[in-house]
Amino acid sequence: MRRDWQIFNMQRHQIFRLIIALLLLALTGGCPKNQTDSPRHFSGLTMGTTWSVAMLPDPDQAVPADLRQKLQNGLDRINSLMSTYDPASEISRFNNQTSTDWFAISKETAEVIELSLKIGGLTEGAFDISVGPLIELWGFGATKRRKTIPTEEEVRASLALVGYTNIQLRREPAAIKKLIPKLRIDLSAVAKGYAVDVLAAVLEQEGIRNYLVEIGGELQISGYRGDGSPWQIAIEKPIEEAREVATVFPLTDTALATSGNYRNFYLEDGQRYAHTLDPVSGKPIRHKLASVTVLDPTSARADALATALMVLGEEKGRLFCEKNRIAAYFIVHENESTEIYVSPAFQQMLR
């Protein structure tokens, strides 16, 4: 059986396999006087994908021997709280009960849900953590895909179970409740970004300022690489048949997330059905936006906004970015042509 984290991993982890190669290349540069000659690199598995940390401590800086274990412990905790395939996780236990009473949760889960509800309101429902029923209905979840496309009646029935406004959050003491007994939360479109921020916080607590944290393609970038220049981050061309770099950005002190639809889809009767679902219509998105990259101070917010912009599409997405000063890079495909849109906020961050 496929797992929820693994399905979501198809959305972004495949997009960013080139990032790791560039990361390793970046670490081979000459080191300035205030950095060590041997950059540290940790990696492992989490949430159905991989995690990677590259860091450049100061020469006289002692790196704790248990740092890798601290990083892994942080990831394991997030997974135990927010995974939808672990029946003992907070989210699974909340999803599997039909009570509309308050349900106690951790401060971490509360932070992620609070951010998710804010992005849901900002995007007028384009980002919605209650889309689980639609994901399963269209065959992009843990259950086996059906042989027929959902009917309009089935879509309406699933939509009746969806709606971020049917989730209420209380911060002290942390708790959530559902207004619809069968409502289910899925944090896959934000949890990896949140986990990146958690790892970055661990490094900051240890006094490490030059690093790159990556989980399944979500990034947090700080300081500089070995030769004193900004980190070089690649965006892959949104094409199905090959893996090629579309562009490379020199970045520092920011987070990055990308969402795309060109690898996770299926064809039925000549019609393409993409894995990104519109929480308003209840159907897979159908527009020309092939991928979108977002820069933001936190990876969690960049993660959620990238998903929301894929739902909004190229036209509504551009207006949204310009109105809300979102730093975004769009790759739009129409037939054989490709159009690039760079929001004003994105241009400003590059400068």
KEPA-525359 format. One record per residue (C-alpha): residue in one letter; x, y, z. Coordinates in steps of 0.02 Angstrom, whole numbers, plus 50000, padded with zeros to 5 digits. Layout:
BEGIN
AXYZ;...
// end
This chain:
BEGIN
M500005000050000;R500655017449960;R500855029650102;D500225047550113;W501955054850142;Q502615045049994;I501235050949879;F501535068949928;N503385066049902;M503055063649716;Q502475081649707;R504135089749753;H505525077449793;Q505655072049611;I505725090249557;F507265093749661;R508455079149636;L509625091149547;I509745101949701;I510765089049796;A512025087849654;L512215106749653;L512325106749842;L513785094649839;L514585104849701;A514375120649803;L515265112949950;T516845109949849;G517225128449831;G518705136649918;C518395141650099;P518625159150167;K519685161750322;N518245160950444;Q517655143650391;T518275125950405;D519095116650261;S517915101950279;P516055105950270;R514955094450373;H513545084950290;F512165074750371;S510745065450285;G509415052550320;L507625047050289;T506005054850348;M504185056450294;G504405044650147;T505825055050074;T507595060850117;W508315074850222;S509995083250202;V510975096250299;A512565104650238;M513435116550356;L515035126550370;P515475129550553;D516785142450604;P518545135350625;D518505136450815;Q516715130550830;A516405113750913;V515015103950830;P514135092350953;A514465073950921;D512605070450937;L512035084150816;R511465072050682;Q510425062550811;K509655078850871;L509135082850694;Q508405065450668;N507495066150834;G506655082450782;L506065074650620;D505445058950707;R504405069450826;I503575079050685;N503205062850594;S502445055350752;L501305070550770;M500775074350591;S500915058450487;T499265052450415;Y499865034450393;D500375032250575;P498765027450666;A499515033350831;S499945050950771;E498965065950835;I498235069550663;S497725051450634;R496865050250803;F495965066650769;N495435060850596;N494815043950657;Q493625050950787;T491965058950743;S491755069250900;T491545087950878;D492285091451050;W493995099451077;F495445087651043;A497095091151133;I498625093151020;S500465097751038;K501115115451015;E501995109950855;T500405103550775;A499495119150833;E500815130150748;V500635120850583;I498735121150588;E498715139650633;L499825143650483;S498755132450371;L497145141150421;K497935158250392;I498525153150217;G496805145850186;G495995162450226;L497305172650130;T497055162049973;E495155160949994;G495205142050007;A496505138249873;F497525130550014;D496485118750120;I497145105350239;S495465096350239;V495575090050058;G495915072050108;P494235065250044;L494555072949873;I496325065949864;E495655048349895;L494185050749776;W495325055449631;G496575041549663;F498055051349731;G497965044949909;A498425028849997;T497015018449924;K497085010449752;R496475021349611;R494765016549543;K494495012149361;T493245026049326;I493295044949346;P492235051449491;T490495057349447;E489875074949484;E488785067749623;E490305059349703;V491305075449692;R489905085149777;A489785072049914;S491655073349950;L491595092349944;A490305091850083;L491675084850196;V492955098150147;G493205115750211;Y494575123550317;T493275134850399;N492575119050481;I494175117550584;Q494335127550744;L495965130250837;R496335134851017;R498125139151067;E498025138851259;P497895124751297;A498225118851119;A496725109851044;I495715108350884;K493965102950843;K492975098750688;L491265105550647;I490955091050527;P491105073850610;K491935065650458;L493145079850423;R494965074150404;I496555084550408;D498055081550295;L499605092050331;S500655084750190;A500725101350097;V501525110550243;A502325098050364;K503925095350265;G504215114050257;Y503905115250444;A505155101250473;V506465110950374;D506195125850489;V506385114550642;L508075107950581;A508655125650542;A508185130750720;V509245116650790;L510745122750691;E510465140650746;Q510385135150928;E512105127250905;G512785143650836;I512935137550657;R512545151550533;N513095144650362;Y511995130150309;L510765122850187;V509345111750250;E508325101350127;I506865089250149;G506075082149993;G506475098149897;E505955110850030;L507425121850080;Q508065133750212;I509645143050163;S510755153250278;G512435161850259;Y513645156950123;R514485141850044;G516315137050052;D517005150549937;G516045164450023;S514735166149885;P512855163249901;W512175145649886;Q511725140649708;I509975133349697;A509305125049539;I507515124349477;E507135109849362;K506255111849196;P504455105649212;I504585092249076;E504105074049091;E505395065448983;A507025072649052;R507855081449198;E508605098049150;V508985113949246;A507845128449203;T508815141349302;V509985143449450;F509735156549585;P511095163049703;L510185163449870;T510535166350054;D509505169050211;T507855163050141;A506755147650123;L506175140249959;A504815128149904;T504215122549733;S502615114249676;G502345106249505;N501115095249413;Y502145087649274;R502645071049354;N501195065349464;F499665063049354;Y498715049849258;L497835048749091;E496065042549068;D495205042448897;G496495054648833;Q496195067048976;R497595071649096;Y497175072049282;A498465081049389;H498745077249573;T498465095249630;L496625097049672;D495595112849682;P494735112849853;V493375124149782;S492865114149628;G493375097349700;K494275092749539;P496085091849475;I496725108649417;R496725112249230;H497805127049181;K499485131049102;L500525133849259;A501805119649260;S502785124249417;V502945138149543;T504375142149662;V504105152949816;L505385161849925;D504885166250103;P505705168350274;T505025151350327;S504975135150230;A503275130550303;R502445146050232;A503365144350065;D502775126250058;A500945130850084;L500995145749966;A501785135549826;T500335123249835;A499055137349841;L499805145849688;M499745129649590;V497885128949629;L497605147149581;G498495145449413;E499485157749311;E498245172249302;K497485172249476;G499185167449546;R500035182749471;L498715194449541;F498845186049711;C500745187849715;E500705206149666;K499325210349790;N500135201249936;R501975203949892;I502335185449870;A504055181149799;A503635168449663;Y504385161649503;F503145154049379;I503515142349233;V502005142249116;H501825129548976;E500675131148826;N500935118548686;E502785119848643;S503085137148716;T503675141948890;E503355158248980;I504225164049138;Y503425175649264;V504465183049406;S503475192649536;P504105209849592;A504435203049767;F505485188749695;Q506525200949593;Q506795211549747;M507395196649850;L508655191849716;R509365209349721;
// end
